[in-house]
Amino acid sequence: MQYAVLSDIGKKRTLNEDRAAVFTLPNGLILAVIADGMGGHQGGDFASSTALRMMGEEFEKLKDASFQSHEDWAEWLKETVLFVNRALYNYANENKKLEGMGTTLEAILIKEQFCYGTHIGDSRVYQINKEEIKQITTDHSYVKVLIDSGEITEQEAEVHPQRNWIIKALGSERFVEPDCYSLLLGDASYLLLCSDGLSNKVSDSLIRDIVLSERLLNEKATALVEKANQLGGEDNISVILLQAPAGVNAT
């Protein structure tokens, strides 16, 4: 599995509250995590960096894991996210300067061609191959609720004054229910995790064109970030691009 990780402050912000990392273990396990902090400079930065650090620390404990079923791996990922949520919530309760903090979270655990994911907030995961780009996650955002209820169109959502409001975040409530999913990596397909600094600026079709271009993997990640900056760069921009090797069987 090849991967590229890039996080950029953008053109308008004075602090990067995004965090992105890929953790690996000798037994072949991979954990990809993106977190986009909220709650002011101090709170957002703390929430995203702490979530990333704790996910990595818990992942390290899997080096001797002997789970037998897909359900075991998926359950570990969900329980770890809930553990991190409780820790962040308790931090905020004990430190008033962090009150109201939270973070989005995309976490994907990869074991061979099997992927187990959790999703909270409006960062996104896409699966991309020669046929299509498919958004795997559903935004936990105010405008998504308005779209689903028929009150606004997707075009109106792009310029809605509350388009950055999220209705679910890690650490902002005592309990959070993450969306959980699983998928298979197909032959030479890609997974893209990104913060809304990318998805709010670059269209799905353009993302797909860049990812399927002849560039090297690191160059593709750089091109995605550069395009978001060219189109305004109002927010922090983070991407993790993972490529399944040729010959992977998704059946």
C-alpha positions in Angstrom: 0.0 0.0 0.0 1.4 3.4 -1.1 0.3 6.6 0.5 0.9 10.3 0.6 0.0 12.7 3.4 -0.1 16.5 3.1 -1.6 19.2 5.3 -1.4 22.9 4.4 -2.4 26.1 6.2 -4.1 27.5 3.2 -4.0 31.2 2.1 -6.2 32.9 4.7 -5.7 31.2 8.1 -3.0 32.0 10.6 -3.0 28.5 12.2 -3.4 25.0 10.8 -5.9 23.2 12.9 -6.0 20.2 10.6 -4.0 17.0 11.5 -3.3 14.1 9.1 -1.2 11.0 9.5 -0.8 7.4 8.4 0.3 4.9 11.0 1.8 1.5 10.1 2.7 -1.7 12.0 5.1 -4.5 11.1 2.1 -6.9 10.8 0.8 -5.0 7.8 -1.9 -3.0 9.5 -2.4 0.6 8.4 -4.4 3.4 10.1 -5.1 6.6 8.2 -6.5 9.5 10.2 -7.6 13.1 9.4 -8.9 15.5 12.0 -10.1 19.1 11.4 -10.4 21.0 14.7 -13.0 23.5 15.8 -13.6 25.7 18.8 -11.2 28.6 18.4 -7.4 28.5 17.7 -6.5 26.9 21.0 -9.4 24.5 21.3 -9.4 23.3 17.6 -5.7 22.8 17.5 -5.8 20.8 20.8 -8.8 18.7 19.7 -7.4 17.6 16.4 -3.8 17.0 17.6 -4.9 15.1 20.7 -7.4 12.9 18.6 -4.6 12.1 16.2 -2.1 11.3 18.9 -4.5 9.1 20.9 -5.6 7.2 17.8 -2.0 6.5 17.0 -1.2 5.3 20.5 -4.1 2.9 20.6 -3.2 1.6 17.1 0.3 0.8 18.4 -1.3 -1.7 20.8 -2.5 -3.7 17.8 0.9 -5.0 16.9 0.2 -8.3 18.7 -3.5 -8.4 18.0 -5.1 -11.7 17.0 -8.6 -10.7 16.1 -10.4 -13.4 14.1 -13.3 -11.7 12.4 -14.1 -8.6 10.4 -16.4 -7.6 13.2 -13.6 -7.6 15.7 -11.5 -5.1 13.7 -14.5 -2.9 13.1 -15.5 -3.0 16.8 -11.9 -2.0 17.8 -12.0 1.0 15.6 -15.4 2.2 16.8 -14.5 1.6 20.5 -11.3 3.5 20.1 -13.1 6.5 18.6 -15.5 6.5 21.5 -12.6 6.3 23.9 -11.0 9.3 22.3 -14.3 11.2 22.4 -14.7 10.7 26.1 -11.1 11.9 26.7 -11.6 15.1 24.7 -15.0 15.8 26.3 -13.4 15.3 29.8 -10.5 17.6 28.9 -12.9 20.3 27.9 -14.9 20.0 31.1 -11.7 20.3 33.2 -10.3 23.2 31.2 -12.6 26.1 30.6 -10.3 27.5 27.9 -11.0 24.4 25.8 -14.8 24.5 26.3 -16.7 24.0 23.1 -13.8 22.4 21.3 -14.2 19.4 18.9 -12.9 18.0 15.8 -14.0 16.1 12.7 -12.5 12.6 12.4 -11.9 10.3 9.5 -10.2 7.0 10.6 -9.7 4.1 8.3 -8.1 0.8 9.5 -6.7 -1.2 6.6 -6.0 -5.0 6.8 -4.9 -6.3 3.5 -7.7 -5.3 1.0 -10.3 -4.8 3.8 -11.0 -1.3 5.1 -13.0 -0.4 8.2 -13.9 3.2 8.6 -15.5 5.7 11.1 -16.7 9.1 10.2 -17.7 12.2 12.3 -18.1 15.7 10.9 -17.7 17.1 7.4 -14.3 15.8 6.4 -14.7 13.2 3.7 -13.6 9.9 2.3 -13.7 9.1 -1.4 -13.0 5.9 -3.3 -11.6 6.5 -6.8 -11.0 4.2 -9.7 -11.0 4.4 -13.5 -14.8 4.2 -13.6 -15.9 6.7 -10.9 -15.2 8.8 -7.8 -17.6 7.8 -5.0 -18.0 9.7 -1.8 -18.1 7.1 0.9 -19.0 9.4 3.9 -22.1 11.6 4.4 -21.4 15.1 5.7 -22.7 15.7 9.3 -23.4 19.3 8.4 -26.3 21.8 8.7 -26.5 22.3 4.9 -26.6 18.6 4.3 -29.7 18.4 6.5 -31.3 21.3 4.5 -30.4 19.5 1.2 -32.0 16.2 2.4 -35.1 18.0 3.5 -35.4 19.7 0.1 -35.1 23.2 1.6 -32.0 24.1 -0.5 -30.2 22.6 -3.5 -26.6 21.4 -3.6 -25.8 24.6 -5.6 -27.3 26.8 -2.9 -25.4 24.9 -0.2 -22.1 25.9 -1.8 -22.7 29.5 -1.0 -25.0 29.1 2.1 -23.8 31.4 5.0 -23.9 28.4 7.4 -22.2 25.9 5.0 -19.3 25.4 7.5 -21.6 24.5 10.4 -21.3 20.8 11.5 -23.9 19.0 13.6 -21.6 16.3 14.9 -18.1 16.5 16.2 -15.6 14.4 18.2 -15.3 15.7 21.8 -18.1 18.2 21.8 -20.6 15.9 23.5 -20.3 13.2 26.2 -21.4 10.6 23.7 -21.2 10.6 19.9 -22.3 7.9 17.4 -19.9 7.7 14.5 -20.9 6.5 11.1 -19.2 3.1 10.6 -18.6 1.4 7.3 -16.5 -1.2 5.5 -15.3 -1.5 2.0 -12.9 -3.5 -0.2 -9.9 -2.0 -2.0 -10.1 -2.9 -5.7 -7.2 -3.4 -8.1 -5.2 -0.2 -8.3 -8.0 1.9 -6.7 -7.4 4.9 -4.5 -8.8 6.1 -1.2 -8.8 9.8 -0.5 -9.3 11.3 3.0 -9.6 15.0 3.0 -10.7 18.0 5.1 -13.4 20.4 3.8 -10.6 22.8 2.8 -10.3 20.5 -0.3 -13.8 19.3 -0.8 -15.4 22.8 -0.5 -13.1 24.2 -3.2 -12.3 21.4 -5.7 -15.1 19.5 -7.5 -15.4 15.8 -7.4 -14.7 15.5 -11.1 -11.5 17.6 -10.9 -10.3 15.6 -7.8 -10.8 12.4 -9.9 -8.9 13.8 -12.8 -5.9 14.7 -10.6 -5.9 11.4 -8.8 -6.0 9.4 -12.0 -3.3 11.6 -13.7 0.1 10.2 -14.6 1.8 12.0 -11.7 3.6 10.3 -8.8 1.4 9.7 -5.7 3.1 12.6 -3.8 2.7 14.9 -6.7 -1.1 14.1 -6.9 -1.5 15.0 -3.2 0.4 18.2 -3.8 -1.7 19.0 -6.9 -4.9 18.6 -4.9 -3.7 21.0 -2.3 -2.4 23.5 -4.8 -5.7 23.5 -6.7 -7.7 24.3 -3.5 -5.3 27.2 -2.8 -5.6 28.4 -6.4 -9.4 28.5 -5.9 -9.2 30.6 -2.8 -7.5 28.6 0.0 -9.8 30.1 2.7 -9.4 27.1 4.9 -6.7 24.6 6.0 -6.3 21.8 3.5 -5.4 18.2 4.3 -5.3 15.1 2.2 -4.3 11.5 2.6 -4.1 9.6 -0.6 -3.8 5.8 -0.5 -3.2 3.6 -3.5 -3.9 -0.1 -3.6 -1.3 -2.0 -5.5 -2.1 -3.6 -8.9 -3.2 -7.2 -8.4 -5.4 -6.6 -5.3 -8.5 -8.8 -5.6 -11.6 -7.0 -4.2 -13.7 -10.2 -4.2 
